[in-house]
Amino acid sequence: MNRAWKLRSLIAVLVIAAIAAGTQVALGREDPVGHLRIRGGATTMLEGGTGAPDFTPVLTKLAFHWDGRTGDLECLAIAPSAKAPDPGSGEFDTNIMYVTGPVTSARAIGDTAVLEGTATVTGVGAGEDVPFQLTVGRGGPGTRVVLEVSGLTFREIVLEGQISF
């Protein structure tokens, strides 16, 4: 074999290996050695009509992390106790839901990550050991978040904070 043919063969093998590795990430394969890190902390607002009672605005304080093997989720939903346009209707002072629990698995698919686990839920959808799925985008304000828990789906938009992985 000549040297040029060997070099082309080596390059072809390396390109195929790189494509295969990239495909594993793009398909959202789990990270068996625990290198995937996902974390975020944000204030979000529920999109109108997606879980908000009577179209009342709802803010959430969201925090989560995955270190490659374990993680946690904390999500506090608050709403104003006064109805619009009554005085105080812009003060978010009522705890309507709290979701807290361990993240037991996570995967990344492009610019989206999915974290799953079980939670204790108080308020709306209350229960113990309730399965949840948190789907997050990468980024800051304007990034989308979807929390599925207690048979409910909450579509949210990040107002402040950052999500990275």
C-alpha positions as CSV (number, residue, x, y, z in Angstrom):
1,M,0.0,0.0,0.0
2,N,1.2,3.4,-0.7
3,R,1.4,6.1,1.9
4,A,-1.3,8.4,0.4
5,W,-3.9,5.5,0.5
6,K,-3.1,4.8,4.2
7,L,-3.5,8.5,5.0
8,R,-6.9,8.6,3.2
9,S,-8.0,5.5,5.0
10,L,-7.1,6.9,8.4
11,I,-8.9,10.2,7.7
12,A,-12.0,8.2,6.6
13,V,-12.0,6.2,9.8
14,L,-11.6,9.3,11.9
15,V,-14.4,11.1,10.1
16,I,-16.8,8.1,10.5
17,A,-15.9,7.9,14.2
18,A,-16.6,11.6,14.7
19,I,-19.9,11.3,12.9
20,A,-20.9,8.3,15.0
21,A,-20.0,10.2,18.2
22,G,-21.9,13.2,17.1
23,T,-24.9,11.1,16.3
24,Q,-24.9,9.7,19.8
25,V,-25.3,13.2,21.3
26,A,-27.8,14.3,18.6
27,L,-30.0,11.3,19.3
28,G,-30.0,12.1,23.0
29,R,-28.2,9.1,24.2
30,E,-27.6,8.9,27.9
31,D,-24.1,9.7,29.0
32,P,-22.8,6.4,30.6
33,V,-19.7,7.9,32.2
34,G,-21.5,10.9,33.7
35,H,-20.0,13.8,31.8
36,L,-23.3,15.6,31.2
37,R,-23.8,18.6,33.4
38,I,-27.1,20.5,33.4
39,R,-28.0,23.4,35.6
40,G,-30.2,26.4,35.8
41,G,-31.8,29.0,38.0
42,A,-34.5,31.3,36.7
43,T,-37.6,33.3,37.2
44,T,-40.2,32.2,34.6
45,M,-43.7,33.2,33.6
46,L,-46.3,30.7,32.6
47,E,-47.6,31.2,29.1
48,G,-51.2,32.4,29.3
49,G,-53.7,29.6,29.7
50,T,-51.2,26.8,30.3
51,G,-51.9,25.8,33.8
52,A,-52.6,29.2,35.2
53,P,-55.8,29.3,37.1
54,D,-58.4,31.6,35.5
55,F,-55.6,33.2,33.3
56,T,-54.0,34.7,36.4
57,P,-50.4,35.5,35.8
58,V,-48.1,33.0,37.4
59,L,-44.3,33.4,38.1
60,T,-42.1,30.5,39.0
61,K,-38.8,30.4,40.8
62,L,-37.0,27.5,39.2
63,A,-33.7,25.9,40.2
64,F,-32.3,22.5,39.1
65,H,-29.1,20.7,38.5
66,W,-27.7,17.4,37.2
67,D,-24.1,16.5,37.9
68,G,-24.0,13.4,35.6
69,R,-25.3,11.0,38.2
70,T,-27.7,12.8,40.5
71,G,-29.6,16.1,40.7
72,D,-32.4,18.1,42.2
73,L,-35.4,20.2,41.1
74,E,-37.0,23.0,43.0
75,C,-39.9,25.0,41.5
76,L,-42.1,27.4,43.4
77,A,-45.1,28.9,41.6
78,I,-46.5,32.2,42.9
79,A,-49.5,34.3,41.8
80,P,-51.1,37.5,43.0
81,S,-53.9,37.1,45.6
82,A,-55.7,40.1,44.2
83,K,-57.5,39.9,40.8
84,A,-56.7,42.4,38.0
85,P,-57.3,45.4,38.1
86,D,-57.7,45.5,41.9
87,P,-55.0,47.1,44.0
88,G,-52.2,44.6,44.7
89,S,-53.0,42.5,41.5
90,G,-49.3,42.9,40.5
91,E,-47.9,41.6,43.7
92,F,-47.0,37.9,43.5
93,D,-47.7,36.9,47.1
94,T,-49.5,33.5,47.0
95,N,-47.8,30.1,46.9
96,I,-50.0,28.1,44.5
97,M,-47.6,25.1,43.9
98,Y,-44.3,23.8,45.0
99,V,-42.4,20.9,43.3
100,T,-39.3,19.5,45.0
101,G,-37.5,16.3,44.4
102,P,-34.5,14.4,43.1
103,V,-33.6,14.2,39.4
104,T,-32.9,10.6,38.6
105,S,-32.0,10.8,34.9
106,A,-31.1,13.4,32.3
107,R,-30.3,13.6,28.6
108,A,-29.4,16.3,26.1
109,I,-30.7,16.5,22.6
110,G,-29.1,19.4,20.7
111,D,-30.0,22.6,22.5
112,T,-32.7,20.8,24.7
113,A,-32.2,18.9,27.9
114,V,-34.7,16.6,29.5
115,L,-34.5,15.8,33.3
116,E,-36.8,13.3,35.0
117,G,-37.4,12.2,38.6
118,T,-40.1,12.1,41.3
119,A,-41.2,15.0,43.4
120,T,-43.3,16.0,46.4
121,V,-45.9,18.5,45.1
122,T,-47.9,20.9,47.3
123,G,-50.8,23.1,46.2
124,V,-52.0,22.5,42.6
125,G,-51.4,18.8,41.7
126,A,-50.4,17.8,45.3
127,G,-48.9,14.4,45.9
128,E,-45.9,12.3,47.0
129,D,-43.5,10.5,44.7
130,V,-45.1,12.2,41.7
131,P,-43.1,11.6,38.4
132,F,-42.0,14.7,36.7
133,Q,-40.3,15.6,33.4
134,L,-38.6,19.0,33.0
135,T,-37.6,20.0,29.4
136,V,-35.4,23.0,29.1
137,G,-33.7,25.0,26.4
138,R,-30.2,26.3,26.7
139,G,-29.9,30.1,27.3
140,G,-31.2,33.0,29.2
141,P,-34.3,35.3,29.0
142,G,-36.7,34.1,26.3
143,T,-35.7,30.4,26.7
144,R,-38.6,27.9,27.0
145,V,-39.2,25.5,29.8
146,V,-41.9,22.8,30.1
147,L,-42.6,21.1,33.4
148,E,-44.9,18.0,33.3
149,V,-46.1,16.9,36.7
150,S,-49.3,15.6,38.3
151,G,-50.9,15.2,34.9
152,L,-50.4,18.9,34.2
153,T,-48.2,20.6,31.6
154,F,-46.7,24.0,32.4
155,R,-45.2,25.9,29.5
156,E,-42.9,28.7,30.7
157,I,-40.7,31.4,29.4
158,V,-37.5,32.4,31.2
159,L,-37.6,36.1,32.3
160,E,-34.4,36.2,34.3
161,G,-31.7,33.6,34.8
162,Q,-29.6,31.1,32.8
163,I,-29.8,27.4,31.8
164,S,-26.6,25.7,30.7
165,F,-25.4,22.2,29.7
